Amino acid sequence: MKWIRYIVMPIYRVWFYVLLAIPILVMFPFLVLATISEKTYGIFFKMAQAWAAFVIYGMFWWPQIYRDAHMQKGQSYMLVANHTSMADIMLMLLVAKNPFVFVGKAELSKIPIFGFFYKRTCILVDRGDPQSRKAVFESASRRLDDGVGICIFPEGGVPSDRSILLDNFKDGAFRLAIEHQIPVVPMSFYDNKKRFPFSFFHGSPGRMRARTHEIQQTAGLQLPGDKVRFRESVRNIIYEDLVRQQNS
């Protein structure tokens, strides 16, 4: 009965964007006020978490979060996870309790309503522009100095080949973490590729599991000597966990 998918999934996709818009429209004046200054970002972050929960539960996804380690209140972290879905943004907002900002692709700023706040609160990168990448490091460094964490999906995007379990990691997240001597929190998102992949006619309600692994310290690490080894050690933590889940 594959034909049912071609009827149901477009409706499910449209419903996702409706859910994105509803809380933004309801909270619009408060969101605008909370994005006037970086000093009020903590207020905006709480509203963003409420928005994420609204979308996740509205799509009939049930988050299950397993924590191998807990983040300390008031500490900045570099958050990294595998990237398979737009739902990764919402799940990350539920997993992390400490305020953080996303480093994400500039194209998402074109999404109506959502994009307005996305470009006001996130650090945007145009991967085809070397100057943009330089500006990202400057912006991320400033936010880290302000005590706000950073989230980067280090694969640099969602692999076009859906069979790839975890793509190679890029350096950016690990360079920033070492430069600022902040801990890195590796995370595994197990089900987002099933729940809401970029393949238009696939997706489903169901559980949405995530795991935060042991926090990886950067104290004493230096650039450039430790960057590659550290990057690959973090990738291996996530990759080996994804393999275990796939085989269990």
Buried (B, 14 or more C-beta within 10 A) or exposed (E): EEEEBEEEBEEBBEEBBEBBBBBBEEBEEEBEEBBEEBEEBEBBBEBBBEBBBBBBEBBEBEBEEEEBEEBEEEEBBBBBBBBBBBBBBBBBBBBBEBBBBBBBBBEBBEBEBBBBBBBBBBBBBBBEEEEEBEBBBEBBBEBBEEEBBBBBBBBBEBBEEEEEBBBEBBBBBBBBBBBBEBBBBBBBBBBBBBBBBBEEBBBBEEEBBBBBBEBBEBEEBEEEEBBEEBBBBBBEBBBEBBEEBEEE
